[in-house]
């Protein structure tokens, strides 16, 4: 199943519907304002919270965690260390398994894989809707968790690229 996600949903207090490729509302990404750390709730079409996405505070490298509706952490997403040829992220799941996330994050062309099999492909190419990318979730996979992980990767990679741009501008000014 393909879902459409607006690319720039990450302002404080921003809300956005994630739709199916048929235009049906599937999930609401609800950005929570007035929080000490970035927080988003993923709600199903009926308004029930299915996941809470939070940026971890006080970690050595940027990371975000995904909690289920009960507040239990089900995944932690962070950039992998020591990836010499390309950027990679890792989703560490509560059951001890891991999802590898690799590809072109700036252009929104990447895969989420487990045990060598693709769980989801994130791509901007499939749809010509401005500022939108698609998340194609494999049959039988947990769409809410995969969408939550995609939101984490999008936020983390966007923040990293913004930091790199600011550092480059500061060096140019010196």
C-alpha positions in Angstrom: 0.0 0.0 0.0 1.3 3.4 -0.9 0.9 6.4 1.4 1.5 10.1 0.6 3.4 12.2 3.1 3.8 16.0 2.7 7.5 16.7 2.8 7.6 19.7 5.2 5.4 18.6 8.1 7.9 19.4 10.8 7.1 22.8 12.1 6.0 23.1 15.7 2.3 22.5 15.8 2.0 21.4 12.2 -0.6 18.8 11.4 -1.0 16.8 8.2 -3.0 13.9 6.9 -1.1 11.0 5.4 -3.3 9.7 2.6 -3.4 6.5 0.6 -2.6 6.8 -3.1 -6.4 6.8 -3.6 -6.7 10.0 -1.6 -8.3 8.4 1.5 -7.2 9.8 4.9 -5.2 7.1 6.7 -3.2 8.8 9.4 -2.9 12.2 10.9 0.6 13.5 11.9 -0.1 15.9 14.7 2.8 18.1 15.7 2.7 19.0 19.3 3.5 22.7 20.1 4.8 23.9 23.4 6.9 20.8 24.2 10.5 20.9 25.3 11.4 18.4 22.5 10.0 17.7 19.1 7.0 15.5 19.5 4.5 14.2 16.9 1.6 11.9 17.3 0.5 9.6 14.6 -3.3 9.1 14.8 -5.4 6.7 12.7 -8.3 8.0 10.7 -10.7 7.8 13.7 -8.4 10.0 15.8 -6.9 7.3 18.0 -3.2 7.7 18.8 -1.2 4.8 17.3 2.3 6.1 17.8 4.1 9.0 19.5 7.4 10.2 17.9 9.8 12.1 20.1 13.3 13.4 19.7 15.6 11.9 22.3 17.2 14.4 24.7 20.7 14.2 26.0 22.0 11.6 23.5 25.5 11.6 21.9 24.0 11.7 18.4 20.5 12.7 17.3 17.9 10.0 17.7 14.2 9.8 17.8 12.0 7.2 19.5 8.7 5.8 18.5 6.3 4.8 21.3 3.1 2.9 21.0 -0.3 4.1 22.3 0.6 2.8 25.8 3.8 4.8 25.9 6.2 1.8 25.4 9.1 2.4 23.2 8.9 0.2 20.1 11.7 1.7 18.0 14.7 4.0 18.3 15.9 5.6 15.0 19.4 7.0 14.7 22.2 7.5 12.2 24.5 4.6 11.9 28.1 5.2 12.8 30.9 4.2 10.4 29.1 4.1 7.1 32.0 5.2 4.8 30.3 5.3 1.4 26.7 6.4 2.1 24.5 7.7 4.8 22.5 5.0 6.7 20.1 5.0 9.6 19.1 2.2 11.9 15.8 1.5 13.6 16.4 -0.6 16.7 13.2 -2.3 17.6 12.0 -3.3 21.1 12.2 -7.0 20.3 15.9 -6.7 19.6 15.7 -6.7 15.8 17.0 -4.0 13.6 15.8 -2.3 10.4 18.5 -0.9 8.0 17.6 2.3 6.3 19.7 3.4 3.4 19.6 5.5 0.2 19.4 9.1 -0.7 17.8 10.9 2.2 18.0 14.4 0.8 16.1 13.4 -2.3 13.8 11.1 -0.5 14.8 7.9 -2.3 15.5 5.2 0.3 14.5 1.8 1.6 13.7 0.3 5.0 14.9 -3.3 5.1 15.0 -6.2 7.6 16.9 -9.4 7.1 17.6 -8.4 3.5 14.0 -7.9 2.6 12.4 -4.5 1.8 9.7 -3.4 4.2 9.1 0.0 2.7 10.4 2.2 -0.1 10.3 5.9 0.3 10.3 7.8 -3.0 9.5 11.2 -4.3 9.5 10.0 -7.9 6.2 8.2 -7.8 4.0 11.3 -7.4 4.3 14.7 -8.9 2.5 16.4 -6.1 4.6 19.2 -4.8 6.4 18.7 -1.5 5.1 15.1 -1.3 6.8 11.7 -1.1 5.4 8.3 -1.1 5.9 5.5 1.4 5.2 2.1 -0.3 4.7 -0.4 2.6 5.1 -4.1 1.9 2.1 -6.3 2.3 1.7 -7.5 5.9 4.1 -4.9 7.3 3.2 -2.6 10.1 2.2 0.6 8.2 2.0 2.8 11.3 5.4 1.8 12.5 7.0 2.2 9.1 5.4 5.6 8.6 6.7 6.6 12.0 10.2 5.5 11.2 10.0 7.4 7.9 9.0 10.5 9.8 12.0 10.0 12.1 14.4 9.6 9.3 13.0 12.6 7.4 13.3 14.8 10.5 16.8 13.6 11.5 18.2 13.9 8.0 16.7 17.3 7.4 18.1 18.5 10.7 21.5 17.1 9.8 21.6 18.8 6.4 20.5 22.1 7.9 23.4 21.9 10.4 25.9 21.1 7.6 24.6 24.1 5.6 24.9 26.4 8.6 28.4 25.3 9.3 29.4 25.8 5.6 27.9 29.3 5.6 29.8 30.1 8.9 33.1 29.0 7.3 32.4 31.0 4.2 31.8 34.1 6.3 35.1 33.8 8.1 
